[in-house]
Each structure stands twice: as structure tokens, then as C-alpha cells.
Amino acid sequence: FPSSIRLHLLTSLAALLLSVRSTGSLSVGADHARPLRIGVVGGGASGMFAGACAAAALGARPSATVTVLESSPGVLRKVLLSGGGRCNVLHDTTKPLSTILGGYPRGEKELRGTYARRFGPDDAKQWFETRGVALKTEADGRMFPVTDDSSTIADCIRRAAEEAGAGVRTGARVATVAATADDRGTRGPPFAVRFGGDDEVRTFDCLVLATGSARAGHA
């Protein structure tokens, strides 16, 4: 089965973000006059995909912004290295769901509901193909872009985020995330993000943690 599990784990975020498409908006309270700010911590496959989906879902709301925060100099770097530089993006989507999930002993339970009800292997395959990425299935079930070049997958995700209007900020190491408080009782953005190396703080109404296996993201 593919070693690039992060591209499969993006579906857990897609379950939340793609469900927005049915209503065209995210529910963050009754104050729609105030700009809506969404932050995504992590610029890997999951984070960039989440940013793309959130921005696409909120496209009709001009005051909404989506920003992907990545600590390294560039996004999607591990995608470029996955599959020996070819990016084994999926596993044979014609196989039963139970067979596909069986390849993820550490995430089978978490993925089952998402794959069955929200965004399954066929949805992921269609997502790439509708954006011009042709995929092939090899004898062992691994699926690659026909170009055999991982940049094909990385470019597709990056382009989807850009076209949807998601912003990307690299070199932005998140040091802490804290709940904000307002003594006056008025509603404000609930998340305060402080960046490492300086005292800069930005606030967000919604925050998606797409930090992969980074220990800080699970603290």
C-alpha cells in the first residue's frame, strides 16, 4: 500500500470542509459583517488541500480569507519526495473499501467513516482527474500520475489552492495557539496564533491543524 499516507489523511479534513459545499458557508456565529479569517497550520498535502477546499467553499464571501501557514521555506515538500519521486497518491480504487482501509492499521478506524460517507477513494481520484491529472494503477495496486513525476500531484494541489484564493505564508513557524478572551463581552476571533522568533500574533475565526505527525500538533 502507498507509504504517502498523508495524501489519504487529507480526506479527514475534506470531510469537514467539503460538507460546507452543501450550504456554501461556514457557521461561525451570527456576526457576518466581520471578516472571516481561517488559518491552516501546515503546508503539506493535507494543509494545502484543506486550504483549497475552504477557500473554494467560501468563494462567494469576499470578506473571508484562508491562509496556509508553513514553517519551512516551501509547501508540499514531502509530496515531491514520496513514492521515490513519483508520488503513489492512491491505492487501486476498484478494490473494496475494507481492503483499502486494511492497509492502514494505525488509521483504519478514523478513516472508515470519512471514506464511507464523505470523501472516499473514488472522490479523491475524481478530484485529481477533473483537474487534469491522469492516474494509472500498477500491478501491486499503487496509483501514480501517468507522468511518473510527483510534481504533477504537488502542482495540482498548489494550483487548486491558488485558484480558490487561499493564501500561503512560508517561514511561518507557529509557536503557540491560544483561546482569546474579551472582557467587554463582544465576540472576536477565538484563536490567537503566535509565531516563533518574534512577537507577532494573528487571530483566526477557524483554525485547521494539518501538522501530520509533528508532536506539537497533538499536544
Summary of the structure (lengths in Angstrom):
residues: 219
radius of gyration: 17.9
end to end distance: 28.9
largest distance: 63.2
contacts: 676
relative contact order: 0.22
helix: 37%
strand: 20%
